[in-house]
Amino acid sequence: MEKRGILLASVLIISFAVLKFISGFYIDYEWFRVNSGLPVFWIMFFTKFNVHAAFSLIFIGLFLLNFLLIRVLGGKGRFFSQNILDRIKIPALGSSKKLLLIIIAGGVVFFGFVMGSTASAYWKEYLMFKNQVPFEGFPVDPVFKKDIGFYVFSLPFYQFIYGWLMSSLFMVTVFSFVFHLLNGGIQQRNMRIEVSLFARAHISILLAMIVTLYGLSYELASFDLLFSEIGKFYGAGYTAINAKLFAYRAAEIISFCAGGLLLFNVFKRSFKLPVLVLITIIPVYFLLGVIYPAVQQRFIVEPNELAKEQPYIKNNIEFTRIAYGINNVKAIPFQNSKNLTFKDIARNRDTVESVRLWDWRPLKQTYKQLQELKPYYFFNDVDVDRYIIDNKKIAVNLSARELSIDGLSASSRTWQNSHLIYTHGYGAVMSRVDRVTTEGLPHMLIKDIPPKSSVKIDIKSPQVYYGEHKNSYVVTNTDIKPGEFDYPSGDKNKYTSYAGTGGIKLDSVFKRLMAALTFNDINLLISGTINSNSRLLIRRNITEIAEYFTPFLELDNDPYLVISEGKLYWIIDAYSYTDQFPYSTPIKMGGSRFNYMRNSVKITIDAYNGTIQCYISDSKDPLTKVYSKIFPGIFKNMEEMPKDLQKHIRYPEDIFNVQSHMLLKYHMTNPNVFYNNEDAWHIPTQIYESREERVHSYYMVTTLPNEKRSEFILILPFTPYKKNNMIAFLTAKCDMPNYGELQLYQLPKEKLSYGPMQIEARINQDPEISKQLTLWSQKGSSVIRGNMLAIPIDESIVFIEPLYLKAETSEMPELKQVIVAFDDRIAMDSDLPSALEKVFYKGGYVQKDDSGQKIELSLKQLADRAWSHFKRAEDSMKAGDWKQYGQELENLKNTLTEMKRVNK
């Protein structure tokens, strides 16, 4: 009975493990099928399977070949020599040699499986090697004159093959040596080790293969010199090319000679000569690869470092700039003039109306307090985008109202509530980045449940089944009554039934069984509410979806929400990357280290159906071309993206920040300047809340100097290294057809241009502002100093910083004041227009000329100002902000009065 019980338990455990594997495989298959991703699923599966099987068989074949040779030719045909094993008898097996055979067979299969599994981890390298394309339009490497594709696609595969073969040959050689001992081919007699002719020949051939392969490793190592991190710059320098490379070649030749002598040892019957030659590698490499490079570096390079390293520094600059796409940055002089007037401000009204007064951090807290409405709703992030509002391109903040099961009370988190009833979030909120109500709250364009819009942007499908939440699977279209919770409405709730195409249709008992096994949830199999029309929605986190669908791409950290034609979509930027671009300085982002990066793919995900689409945004990228060959039909051209979605693509912050970081040093293209680090830059700091932190890149709508139309751009200022004055700023265009165009505006070096931290210091030194900040802090409120924004207007820069107040008893920050600084002028007021007016009009109708003398405004300038007040009054009326409307009418009246006086 005990044997039967053990056997039955073993069968059950194995059966469950097999079913568990099959269920996971099947659910994955169904998910990829529903999302039109079967090419990815099958190609990855068969590649891993085939590589695993092929390399497992190769290892087992190598082992068996050597084993059979020993069996047939070694020890005069004996299987094992007479030893203690012959005196050990094992029940049911007889001779202990049978047990040893079973152990050996099991060990070979096990190690073969392990070696195959190790190889299958390199499925990506194999596919990229097999489908590689040349790096057209890129220079060849300056040392070996090879196409960049060799280093990106071929070299990693060769390095894998070398490592795998070396490990396999070493293991086979060790096993062969042990087998020769057991088989009598190697014996100890009369205090001497005797080796049979076959054993000597066999071991010599195996060692010759290992030594020859080791020699080839120096060939691979020579290519690795282009990725050297020794010295002041990345890549091979003078010493590496003129000393290290010579040492590698010498060691390679010695290894080949030793390998040839080991083969010759088959006939000579002595290991002395090949071992002696092999041992010479150590002193030769030490002399040529360690001593000689050190001497050359110290006595030849260091005294004349700039002259010797100059061509290699030039290589590093050129290839780093190409690898990160900063070689295409257009450098433009920016005068940063001091004669900006209110007329210029009025003319650049589009820019002023898109100044991001609402920083996402305090705004997220405000959204939570105002618009989450129920404890199970939450806003994960606040995004910035632009929409056409009243025929103008306006920057807005936008966030999806998602549902979190963790927000339900513990007693409410039942299986049915978690997986059948509370299935989705609802709607989104939108507010203008530049507007604030009289209460200091965001000016809402879309709010509440169901979504109410004050502009022509409607959400017709507000349900959010797929988002940034971490919720588990849900089952829709069940028989549960009254249905899926849709949204709260007064004292009652509204319910709905899913009408989309997302998820796996549970139209068979087999599918339900597979789902139950995959998620370890028997309810999926036994629940009476699940019917043949029910759908299982899995992987509902958009980042997880993109990672499963495109595991070969790096994803941007900031997916963002888009409202397009009444539906909600997520857009995720994806990057192709490699660390195999020669001479390019690497950088780390997240958990990845790379030295080549392209924003190659835009991924869109339908928030209702979970449908995923991948669009190629950089058709010239060689890595994307390879991925398109590997996974045909997965990628679409950018032109195939719906036109309305194209209006909302953004240049992503991750790659922009990487490019900005590289530009801090690699804007210097002169090797002499680069070597001396004469013109290094720095990302400026600012005061956020009460601490100092780096300035973040930010989106805005503006008309750049000498441009004819306003555009949605990403911008980041720079300061000189260890200095606070501003030296340049980088912009990236987001709108088609100029998407991705990078422009570096360089400020004059001969005059002072204030930087963000210098403006922060002036804010602290201003008596009126500092007095007010101190007063607020003493009244039980905390002051949050928002992002310092450097706004280019014409050929000048205006600095703007919002101030938020948060009561100690409240989690809702309110935007109370806006600080504007220009040149030596600084002012604070309750809104941006008023603060701008104070700075440029000094509170009256006069301004200063370049000599500091007051000049009276002309009639035309007053007319421009009157028009500005009229437009702001009109906007306030549309928004229902009657208090602001009244203030603007009063301002308009005062301006018209002044116009009448001037016109007398």
WOVEN-V778879 format. One record per backbone hydrogen bond with DSSP energy under -1.0 kcal/mol. NH is the residue of the N-H (numbers start at 1). CO is the residue of the C=O. Records with the same first field share a line. If there is no record, write none. Layout:
# WOVEN-V778879
NH=CO + CO
This chain:
# WOVEN-V778879
5=1
6=2
7=3
8=4
9=5
10=6
11=7
12=8
13=9
14=10
15=11
16=12
17=13
18=14
19=15
20=16
21=17
22=18
23=19
24=20
25=21
26=22
27=23
28=24
29=25
30=26
31=27
32=28
33=29
34=30
35=31
36=33
37=32
41=37
42=38
43=39
44=40
45=41
46=42
47=43
48=44
49=45
50=46
51=47
52=48
53=49
54=50
55=51
56=52
57=53
58=54
59=55
60=56
61=57
62=58
63=59
64=60
65=61
66=62
67=63
68=64
69=65
70=66
71=67
72=68
73=69
74=70
77=74
78=75
81=182
86=83
87=84
88=85
90=94
93=90
94=90
96=88
98=95
100=96
101=97
102=98
103=99
104=100
105=101
106=102
107=103
108=104
109=105
110=106
111=107
112=108
113=109
114=110
115=111
116=112
117=113
118=114
119=115
120=116
121=117
122=119
123=120
126=122
127=123
128=124
129=125
130=126
131=127
136=134
138=135
141=146
145=141
150=147
152=148
153=149
154=149
155=150
158=154
159=155
160=156
161=157
162=158
163=159
164=160
165=161
166=162
167=163
168=164
169=165
170=166
171=167
172=168
173=169
174=170
175=171
176=172
177=173
178=174
179=175
180=176
181=177
182=178
183=179
185=180
186=180
187=194
189=192
192=189
194=187
196=185
200=196
201=197
202=198
203=199
204=200
205=201
206=202
207=203
208=204
209=205
210=206
211=207
212=208
213=209
214=210
215=211
216=212
217=213
218=215
220=216
221=217
222=218
224=220
226=223
227=224
228=225
235=228
241=237
242=238
243=239
244=239
245=240
247=243
248=244
249=245
250=246
251=247
252=248
253=249
254=250
255=251
256=252
257=253
258=254
259=255
260=256
261=257
262=258
263=259
264=260
265=261
266=263
267=264
268=264
269=265
275=271
276=272
277=273
278=274
279=275
280=276
281=278
282=279
284=280
285=281
286=282
287=283
288=284
289=285
290=286
291=286
292=287
294=290
295=291
296=292
297=293
298=294
299=295
300=296
301=296
302=297
304=301
305=302
308=304
309=305
310=306
313=309
314=310
315=311
316=312
317=313
318=314
319=315
320=316
321=317
322=318
323=319
324=320
325=322
326=321
327=321
330=742
332=744
334=746
337=795
345=341
346=342
347=343
348=344
349=346
352=348
353=349
354=351
355=352
357=355 + 433
358=433
363=359
364=360
365=361
366=362
367=363
368=364
369=365
370=366
371=367
374=372
377=374
378=402
383=398
385=396
387=394
389=392
392=389
394=387
396=385
397=431
398=383
399=429
401=427
402=378 + 400
404=376
407=404
408=405
412=409
414=412
418=414
419=415
420=416
421=416
422=417
423=421
425=464
426=401
427=462
429=399
430=446
431=397
432=443
433=395
437=441
440=437
444=442
445=430
446=430
447=452
452=447
454=445
457=455
460=566
461=566
464=425
465=607
466=607
467=540
474=537
475=419
476=535
479=529
484=496
485=421
486=494
487=494
489=492
492=489
494=487
496=484
504=536
506=534
507=505
512=508
513=509
514=510
515=511
516=512
517=513
518=514
519=515
521=516
524=521
525=522
526=522
527=523
534=531
535=476
536=504
537=474
542=467
545=541
546=542
547=543
548=544
549=545
550=546
553=550
554=575
556=573
560=571
562=569
564=567
567=564
569=562
570=605
571=560
572=603
574=601
575=554
576=598
578=596
583=226
584=581
587=594
589=592
592=589
594=587
595=578
597=323
598=576
600=598
601=574
602=615
603=572
604=613
605=570
606=611
607=568
610=606
613=604
615=602
616=636
617=600
618=600
621=618
625=621
626=622
627=623
628=624
629=625
630=626
631=627
634=631
636=614
640=637
641=638
646=642
648=645
649=646
656=652
657=653
658=654
659=655
660=656
661=657
662=658
663=659
664=660
665=662
666=662
667=663
668=665
674=670
675=671
676=672
678=673
681=664
682=719
686=693
688=691
689=785
691=688
693=686
695=684
698=715
700=713
702=711
707=704
711=702
713=700
714=732
715=698
716=730
718=728
719=682
721=680
723=720
726=753
727=718
728=718
729=745
730=716
731=743
732=714
733=741
734=712
740=733
741=738
743=731
744=330
745=729
746=332
747=727
759=755
760=756
761=757
762=758
763=759
764=760
765=761
766=762
770=766
771=767
772=768
773=769
774=770
775=771
776=772
777=773
778=774
779=776
781=776
782=806
784=804
786=802
789=800
791=798
793=796
796=793
798=791
799=821
800=789
801=819
803=817
804=784
805=814
806=782
808=780
810=807
814=805
815=440
816=803
817=803
818=829
819=801
820=827
821=799
822=825
825=822
827=820
829=818
835=831
836=832
837=833
838=834
839=835
840=836
841=837
842=838
844=841
847=855
849=853
852=849
855=847
857=845
862=858
863=859
864=860
865=861
866=862
867=863
868=864
869=865
870=866
871=867
872=868
873=869
874=870
875=871
876=872
877=873
878=874
879=875
881=876
882=880
885=881
886=882
887=883
888=884
889=885
890=886
891=887
892=888
893=889
894=890
895=891
896=892
897=893
898=894
899=895
900=896
901=897
902=898
903=899
904=901
